[in-house]
Structures are given as C-alpha cells and as structure tokens.
Amino acid sequence: YYLAKRGASAVLIEKDEIGRAQSGRNWGFIRQQGRHPLELPLMIESNRIWSGLERELGADVEWVQGGNLALATAPDRMGLFEAWCKTAREHGLDTNVLTPAELKQLIPDLHGEWLGGMYTQSDGHAEPRKATQAFAYAAAARGVRIVERCTVESIATTNGA
C-alpha cells in the first residue's frame, strides 16, 4: 500500500489468502510500552499512523486506543516498570507506574494480588484480519497486483536488484 501510495509499482504475493497467516492471526496490539529504546521512534510513529488509519484506508479496522496494561506480582518486575518509565518519559510517552489502588480505579473488577502495574494510555489495538484486508483493498485500489495462493520459493536478482 505505502509503496503504491508513493507511486511505485508493486506486486503482493501471498502463499494463502490475504490475512490467513500471521498478519491476520496476531493479537493486534499496537504497543509502544516496554519496547527497546531504539524501537520507540518507530513505534511512536506507528501509533500515530494507526490513529488515523481507518480514515486513510476508508475501512473499519476496529482501532481502539484503549491503552496497554502490564501487571506485576514481584518487586523485580515493578523495578523494571519504574526503570522503563524513565525511558518512556524521555520519549514523551504517557506511561505511568500504577499502585494497587490505581489499578483498582482503572479496572474495578480486577482480581488478584498485584503489586502494581505499568499503563500506557495511548497504546491501542486493531482487529488483525480486518486491518490486513483493508490494506489489501487499499493497495489494490492504488494499482497493486495481488497474487494469492502462490508460494515464493526464490528471488532472482540482477546486478544487485
């Protein structure tokens, strides 16, 4: 889709049907939280793109910017959360370490013996199969040729291309 959007000619070759493999079966998290610091600029930009993707693709991908919560039952995990929050702040993220009382306020029906958690409100998720299909339709609308049920076994190059 993005290659075609920039004017490039592209072919998408899929072993099965679009969205039937990993791209359509993952959890759908668009998560900045807990990433390696070198990944954060990419994930922050990805989150920005996902926030407007339904409008851009003209399709419902069930995007929900509902946050990401990680829970801790051990002090060492809470220490990791606190350390990572410093990284988050350096990158302008809205990540916070939560106390047990704050967890209950966020999720009143939460059960368990939690020492606390780490919450990034701007993280979100989408429905993977719908998102994959939306990208495929948008790519096709921009002239991308889509070939399904075709396995690529090798790629021949000439002069490095």
Contacts in CASP RR format, 6 or more apart in sequence:
PFRMAT RR
TARGET T0000
AUTHOR 0000-0000-0000
METHOD contacts of the structure
MODEL  1
YYLAKRGASAVLIEKDEIGRAQSGRNWGFIRQQGRHPLELPLMIESNRIW
SGLERELGADVEWVQGGNLALATAPDRMGLFEAWCKTAREHGLDTNVLTP
AELKQLIPDLHGEWLGGMYTQSDGHAEPRKATQAFAYAAAARGVRIVERC
TVESIATTNGA
1 57 0 8 1.000
1 135 0 8 1.000
1 138 0 8 1.000
1 139 0 8 1.000
1 142 0 8 1.000
1 144 0 8 1.000
3 10 0 8 1.000
3 144 0 8 1.000
4 10 0 8 1.000
4 139 0 8 1.000
4 142 0 8 1.000
4 143 0 8 1.000
4 144 0 8 1.000
5 142 0 8 1.000
7 142 0 8 1.000
10 139 0 8 1.000
10 143 0 8 1.000
10 144 0 8 1.000
10 145 0 8 1.000
11 144 0 8 1.000
11 145 0 8 1.000
11 146 0 8 1.000
11 147 0 8 1.000
12 18 0 8 1.000
12 136 0 8 1.000
12 139 0 8 1.000
12 144 0 8 1.000
12 145 0 8 1.000
12 146 0 8 1.000
12 147 0 8 1.000
13 147 0 8 1.000
13 150 0 8 1.000
13 152 0 8 1.000
14 20 0 8 1.000
14 21 0 8 1.000
14 146 0 8 1.000
14 147 0 8 1.000
14 148 0 8 1.000
14 149 0 8 1.000
14 150 0 8 1.000
15 21 0 8 1.000
15 149 0 8 1.000
15 150 0 8 1.000
15 151 0 8 1.000
15 152 0 8 1.000
16 148 0 8 1.000
16 149 0 8 1.000
17 148 0 8 1.000
17 149 0 8 1.000
18 132 0 8 1.000
18 133 0 8 1.000
18 136 0 8 1.000
18 146 0 8 1.000
18 148 0 8 1.000
19 25 0 8 1.000
19 128 0 8 1.000
19 129 0 8 1.000
19 132 0 8 1.000
19 133 0 8 1.000
19 136 0 8 1.000
23 128 0 8 1.000
23 132 0 8 1.000
24 128 0 8 1.000
24 129 0 8 1.000
24 131 0 8 1.000
24 132 0 8 1.000
25 128 0 8 1.000
25 129 0 8 1.000
26 128 0 8 1.000
27 125 0 8 1.000
27 128 0 8 1.000
28 125 0 8 1.000
28 126 0 8 1.000
28 127 0 8 1.000
28 128 0 8 1.000
28 131 0 8 1.000
29 68 0 8 1.000
29 123 0 8 1.000
29 124 0 8 1.000
29 125 0 8 1.000
30 43 0 8 1.000
30 46 0 8 1.000
30 47 0 8 1.000
30 50 0 8 1.000
30 123 0 8 1.000
30 124 0 8 1.000
30 125 0 8 1.000
30 126 0 8 1.000
31 43 0 8 1.000
31 68 0 8 1.000
31 120 0 8 1.000
31 123 0 8 1.000
31 124 0 8 1.000
32 40 0 8 1.000
32 43 0 8 1.000
32 44 0 8 1.000
32 47 0 8 1.000
32 68 0 8 1.000
32 88 0 8 1.000
32 91 0 8 1.000
32 93 0 8 1.000
32 95 0 8 1.000
32 120 0 8 1.000
32 122 0 8 1.000
32 123 0 8 1.000
33 68 0 8 1.000
33 70 0 8 1.000
33 84 0 8 1.000
33 88 0 8 1.000
33 93 0 8 1.000
33 95 0 8 1.000
33 118 0 8 1.000
33 119 0 8 1.000
33 120 0 8 1.000
33 123 0 8 1.000
34 70 0 8 1.000
34 84 0 8 1.000
34 88 0 8 1.000
34 118 0 8 1.000
35 43 0 8 1.000
37 87 0 8 1.000
37 90 0 8 1.000
37 91 0 8 1.000
40 87 0 8 1.000
40 91 0 8 1.000
40 93 0 8 1.000
41 91 0 8 1.000
44 91 0 8 1.000
44 93 0 8 1.000
47 122 0 8 1.000
47 123 0 8 1.000
47 124 0 8 1.000
50 63 0 8 1.000
50 124 0 8 1.000
50 126 0 8 1.000
51 63 0 8 1.000
51 65 0 8 1.000
52 63 0 8 1.000
53 61 0 8 1.000
53 63 0 8 1.000
53 126 0 8 1.000
53 131 0 8 1.000
53 134 0 8 1.000
54 60 0 8 1.000
54 61 0 8 1.000
54 63 0 8 1.000
54 134 0 8 1.000
56 138 0 8 1.000
57 134 0 8 1.000
57 135 0 8 1.000
57 137 0 8 1.000
57 138 0 8 1.000
58 134 0 8 1.000
58 138 0 8 1.000
59 130 0 8 1.000
59 133 0 8 1.000
59 134 0 8 1.000
59 137 0 8 1.000
59 138 0 8 1.000
60 130 0 8 1.000
60 134 0 8 1.000
61 126 0 8 1.000
61 127 0 8 1.000
61 130 0 8 1.000
61 131 0 8 1.000
61 134 0 8 1.000
62 126 0 8 1.000
62 127 0 8 1.000
62 130 0 8 1.000
63 124 0 8 1.000
63 125 0 8 1.000
63 126 0 8 1.000
64 124 0 8 1.000
64 125 0 8 1.000
64 126 0 8 1.000
65 121 0 8 1.000
65 122 0 8 1.000
65 123 0 8 1.000
65 124 0 8 1.000
66 121 0 8 1.000
66 123 0 8 1.000
66 124 0 8 1.000
66 125 0 8 1.000
67 119 0 8 1.000
67 120 0 8 1.000
67 121 0 8 1.000
67 122 0 8 1.000
67 123 0 8 1.000
67 124 0 8 1.000
68 119 0 8 1.000
68 120 0 8 1.000
68 123 0 8 1.000
68 124 0 8 1.000
69 98 0 8 1.000
69 103 0 8 1.000
69 106 0 8 1.000
69 107 0 8 1.000
69 117 0 8 1.000
69 118 0 8 1.000
69 119 0 8 1.000
70 81 0 8 1.000
70 117 0 8 1.000
70 118 0 8 1.000
70 119 0 8 1.000
71 103 0 8 1.000
71 114 0 8 1.000
71 116 0 8 1.000
71 117 0 8 1.000
72 78 0 8 1.000
72 81 0 8 1.000
72 114 0 8 1.000
72 115 0 8 1.000
72 116 0 8 1.000
72 117 0 8 1.000
72 118 0 8 1.000
73 113 0 8 1.000
73 114 0 8 1.000
73 115 0 8 1.000
74 115 0 8 1.000
75 115 0 8 1.000
77 115 0 8 1.000
78 97 0 8 1.000
78 115 0 8 1.000
78 116 0 8 1.000
78 117 0 8 1.000
81 97 0 8 1.000
81 116 0 8 1.000
81 117 0 8 1.000
81 118 0 8 1.000
82 97 0 8 1.000
84 95 0 8 1.000
84 118 0 8 1.000
85 95 0 8 1.000
85 96 0 8 1.000
85 97 0 8 1.000
85 118 0 8 1.000
88 94 0 8 1.000
88 95 0 8 1.000
88 120 0 8 1.000
89 95 0 8 1.000
93 120 0 8 1.000
93 122 0 8 1.000
94 120 0 8 1.000
94 121 0 8 1.000
94 122 0 8 1.000
95 118 0 8 1.000
95 119 0 8 1.000
95 120 0 8 1.000
96 118 0 8 1.000
96 119 0 8 1.000
97 116 0 8 1.000
97 117 0 8 1.000
97 118 0 8 1.000
98 106 0 8 1.000
98 116 0 8 1.000
98 117 0 8 1.000
98 118 0 8 1.000
98 119 0 8 1.000
99 116 0 8 1.000
100 114 0 8 1.000
100 115 0 8 1.000
100 116 0 8 1.000
102 116 0 8 1.000
103 110 0 8 1.000
103 114 0 8 1.000
103 116 0 8 1.000
103 117 0 8 1.000
104 110 0 8 1.000
106 119 0 8 1.000
136 146 0 8 1.000
139 146 0 8 1.000
140 146 0 8 1.000
END
